[in-house]
């Protein structure tokens, strides 16, 4: 096996691992956001909008990174395909 293939396999494994970790973090953030945006709370002034904004920004950056990783994984898998 040539060196390039070995490097690509390593990159693929690393990208898949990072994708899995980020996907798990995103799922946790979604659960947190749902709890912060309690639809049964009648007093909207009690919503912690600052917390929601921070968590939403983090979720947005994770989703952006997941999209980049998915593209990279697809390209690497096509190389080995």
C-alpha positions, 0 to 999 in steps of 0.5 A, a space after each residue: 500500500 502506498 503512503 498516500 493511501 495510508 495517509 488518506 485512510 488516516 484522514 478518513 478515520 480522523 474525520 469520521 471520529 470528529 464527525 461522530 463527536 461533533 454530532 453527539 455534541 450537537 444532539 446534546 445542544 438541541 436537547 438543551 435548547 429545547 429545555 431552555 425554550 420550554 413551550 409550556 412557560 407562560 411568562 416569556 420574560 423568564 426565558 434565558 435569551 443569553 444562554 439560548 444565544 450562546 448555545 445557538 451560536 455553538 450549534 451553528 458552528 458545529 453544523 457548519 463544521 459537520 457539513 465540511 466534514 461530511 464533504 471531506 468524508 464523502 470525497 475520501 470514501 469516493 477515493 477508496 470506492 
